[in-house]
Each structure stands twice: as structure tokens, then as C-alpha cells.
């Protein structure tokens, strides 16, 4: 009860992100690699957004959702990478305020929830396109696309404000070192000297529900898609239908696979560094994969990029 009465009057006003302290003697290599990956991620996703906006042939529901996903990935990785880069150059870790830590955690959790919802919406879009092609344009019109995207963003950012308010009421009286490269939930809550059983249980139930239901909906969509593809008598039709789903399946598999590895890894000290490596997959690698997968495997995007490049070269020659 004393902890509740104190509210958010914590003795600790700032935290230290330890990051990959073990790599400090060799920090230049990882720093450059992460920096190049970050620039490539931002540039690749920005290029996809610009291409979708400029090329009228890409003004379809699938690419509308892809543009939303690319914008989210830019913001997603930008929330984490700057502090990570500082960590490579700071031997004693990166200082972050209590409020800044909670805000980073809130943005991270909200963006992860939004990405889950967007991936689910994209699976539903592919389900309608392949299983209900004659009604697709009526069912997935511009208004529906905007509503689905808006619900994904609002749902993601309304996902965990209660948990964040609860964290503010926890008492942190030391130590203040977070053994991670960003403010993740468990490493942060483990530092609290309050009773954290209820908030840990609440966060687990909320995140499990918010992840499991969209995941099952995505699996259901692709189960119907696969059955529709198998029943298609045309081999050309099967290839075309399968090719439109492969890119999305790769992104979904990578994202959920990385999340599963992070939260299935034991929290023992020996597994902390392994947990950090898996966290890199969904915080840095997945946002990079999206533009690569959708540009390299997607004929429409490739054609649009070549058209843009040709127009740019023609303009510079004039």
C-alpha cells in the first residue's frame, strides 16, 4: 500500500541502457553496421512510400496498406536505433530519463501492436482478392481501406496506456541499469522495488490476447487462400495468386518468428545476450526486410521503380 501512496515518486529519475557493453572494445564495426542498416531501412521504406504515391498503378488497397507499413517501419526503427548507436560509443551505457524510458516503451509497444494489426489487415486483403475476386472492389473500396488502416493505428496506440500509467506508479529505488539496448518491459519492471506480479500478469494477458487473436486471423486467412489456390485449375492463376502472397508471408513469418524467439527465451542472465540478438530481428532486421522483400519479389513495385528511374534520368539529361 505504501508503494501506491507514493505514486510515481521514484528515487530513480534516470536509467542507464547497458546495450551491448561486451562489444565496446570493438564498437566501430557494430556501430557502422547498424548505422548502414538504419539508413538503408529509412531510405528503402521512404522509396516505397514515394513510389506508391507517384505511380497511379499502385493506387490499390494492397499498396495502400504497404505504404502504411513502410511509414510505420521508419518510425518503428527510429524509436530504438539512435539510443542503440549511442550505446556502441558509450562505455558506461546510455543515460535515459525515467519519463523518456516509459515513452520509448509506450511507442515501441504501440508500434508493435499496430504492425500486428496492419499485417492482419493485409492478410484479409489478400483473402478477399483471391477468394472473392468478383466482389473484391466492392468489399475493399477506398473508404474501407482508410477505416481498416485507421483502426490499426488507433488500436495499436490504445493498446497499452493503462500499463504505462501503472509503470509510472511503480517505485524504482535502485539499481538503475537496464541490461538491454532499449527500454523493454521486463528488463525495466525487474528493476522496480514494488510488487510487480499484477502488472506482469496484466501485461502478459494483454499482449498475448493482442498477438494471438490477429495471428489466428492471419493463419485463417492464409488457410482459405491456400485452399483457393490449390483448387484453381489454371497453373498461371496459381502462380500469380501465390506470388502476390509470398512477400507478405515472408514478412509475417519473420516478424512473428522474431517475437516468438524473444519471448520464449529464458530470462536468466545467461540468456540475456541471446534475447538482445533476437530483439534486433524485429527492431532492426524486420523493418529492413519489408522494402527488400516487397521490391525484389514484387513485379509491380519493380516496374514502378524502373519507370521512376527512367523519368529521373531523362529529366537530368535535359
Rosetta blueprint (number, residue, H / E / L):
1 X L
2 X H
3 X H
4 X H
5 X H
6 X H
7 X L
8 X L
9 X L
10 X L
11 X L
12 X L
13 X L
14 X E
15 X E
16 X E
17 X E
18 X L
19 X L
20 X L
21 X H
22 X H
23 X H
24 X H
25 X H
26 X H
27 X H
28 X H
29 X H
30 X H
31 X H
32 X H
33 X H
34 X H
35 X H
36 X H
37 X H
38 X H
39 X H
40 X H
41 X H
42 X H
43 X H
44 X H
45 X H
46 X H
47 X H
48 X H
49 X H
50 X H
51 X H
52 X H
53 X H
54 X H
55 X L
56 X H
57 X H
58 X H
59 X L
60 X L
61 X H
62 X H
63 X H
64 X H
65 X H
66 X H
67 X H
68 X H
69 X H
70 X H
71 X H
72 X H
73 X H
74 X H
75 X H
76 X H
77 X H
78 X H
79 X L
80 X L
81 X H
82 X H
83 X H
84 X H
85 X H
86 X H
87 X H
88 X H
89 X H
90 X L
91 X L
92 X L
93 X L
94 X E
95 X E
96 X E
97 X E
98 X H
99 X H
100 X H
101 X H
102 X H
103 X H
104 X H
105 X H
106 X H
107 X H
108 X H
109 X H
110 X H
111 X H
112 X H
113 X H
114 X H
115 X H
116 X H
117 X H
118 X H
119 X H
120 X H
121 X H
122 X H
123 X H
124 X H
125 X H
126 X H
127 X H
128 X H
129 X H
130 X H
131 X H
132 X L
133 X L
134 X L
135 X L
136 X H
137 X H
138 X H
139 X H
140 X L
141 X L
142 X H
143 X H
144 X H
145 X H
146 X H
147 X H
148 X H
149 X H
150 X H
151 X H
152 X H
153 X H
154 X H
155 X H
156 X H
157 X H
158 X L
159 X L
160 X L
161 X H
162 X H
163 X H
164 X H
165 X H
166 X H
167 X H
168 X H
169 X L
170 X L
171 X L
172 X L
173 X L
174 X L
175 X L
176 X L
177 X E
178 X E
179 X L
180 X L
181 X L
182 X L
183 X L
184 X L
185 X H
186 X H
187 X H
188 X H
189 X H
190 X L
191 X L
192 X L
193 X L
194 X L
195 X L
196 X L
197 X H
198 X H
199 X H
200 X H
201 X H
202 X H
203 X H
204 X H
205 X H
206 X H
207 X H
208 X H
209 X H
210 X H
211 X H
212 X H
213 X H
214 X H
215 X H
216 X H
217 X H
218 X H
219 X H
220 X H
221 X H
222 X H
223 X H
224 X H
225 X H
226 X H
227 X H
228 X H
229 X H
230 X H
231 X H
232 X L
233 X L
234 X L
235 X H
236 X H
237 X H
238 X H
239 X H
240 X H
241 X H
242 X H
243 X H
244 X H
245 X H
246 X H
247 X H
248 X H
249 X H
250 X H
251 X H
252 X H
253 X H
254 X H
255 X H
256 X H
257 X H
258 X H
259 X H
260 X H
261 X H
262 X H
263 X H
264 X H
265 X L
266 X L
267 X L
268 X L
269 X H
270 X H
271 X H
272 X H
273 X H
274 X H
275 X H
276 X H
277 X H
278 X H
279 X H
280 X H
281 X H
282 X H
283 X H
284 X H
285 X H
286 X H
287 X H
288 X H
289 X H
290 X H
291 X H
292 X H
293 X H
294 X H
295 X H
296 X H
297 X L
298 X L
299 X H
300 X H
301 X H
302 X H
303 X H
304 X H
305 X H
306 X H
307 X H
308 X H
309 X H
310 X H
311 X H
312 X H
313 X H
314 X H
315 X H
316 X H
317 X H
318 X L
